[in-house]
């Protein structure tokens, strides 16, 4: 990565994490659609990379690693020299593909509330950008307190997401998830669930989670996780049909 590129100086890039199931990417079309849309919003030129070429590159990487189940990260980074530090106006974009086994998760997944809010007026809201430090800082803060993840609210006090996943909850047998108006990311696993289950998209405060019967986190990296503990409150371990939509079968 060039020393004075927009990516190295400012984290100007977009990425997606894809679940790998049976040696292939799960929900590829959704991931590619979001990648290209996010790149366009950040004015990152990915025209030299066709969908077929990127898919082939991912396939070769999976074959080389002999990865049958796990995850892959595809990243486009703006390697153009920063306008602040250079007079060059040459546009360049790099592609990076990395793979790994499934993300290890603890038994009895615990959740708390993060003190770090999501800003719905940010130009990065809804974009899965490489400028991911706020998410990581919120995640590390929760881990320091002994929790596995944390709910992030927006500046209006509405439930938006967790640090690295979308969130769903069950109340009186009805499934809910934050609407995109809250500043949550339009996750591919979230979209898949909404296509297959009736779920109400809402702008709701913490009181809704406090009375929830069950809480679920979803992402390509973890699939669907049933939260066992929410700020010291034990939640039932009964399975729900949302868990059947997880790409990972334990």
Number of C-alpha atoms within 10 A of each C-alpha: 12 12 11 17 22 22 24 18 14 13 16 21 25 27 24 20 20 25 28 26 16 11 17 21 21 18 17 14 12 15 21 18 12 19 21 18 14 20 22 13 12 16 12 22 17 18 9 10 13 10 14 9 11 16 16 12 15 21 15 12 16 24 13 9 12 10 19 14 19 23 25 25 16 20 19 25 26 29 24 23 22 19 12 8 11 11 9 10 10 8 11 16 18 18 16 13 17 13 19 14 14 17 10 8 10 7 8 15 17 23 24 20 20 18 13 19 20 24 16 18 10 9 10 15 17 17 21 20 21 17 16 13 10 13 16 13 14 22 22 17 16 22 16 9 9 12 19 19 25 26 27 26 25 20 16 14 15 22 29 30 25 24 23 21 26 23 23 25 22 19 14 9 11 12 19 22 24 23 18 16 16 24 24 26 21 15 20 24 28 21 12 14 20 15 10 10 12 11 16 14 15 16 17 19 16 13 10 14 19 11 12 19 15 25 23 21 25 26 21 26 23 21 21 25 19 23 22 20 19 22 13 10 11 14 17 13 11 7 10 13 8 18 18 13 17 20 20 18 9 4
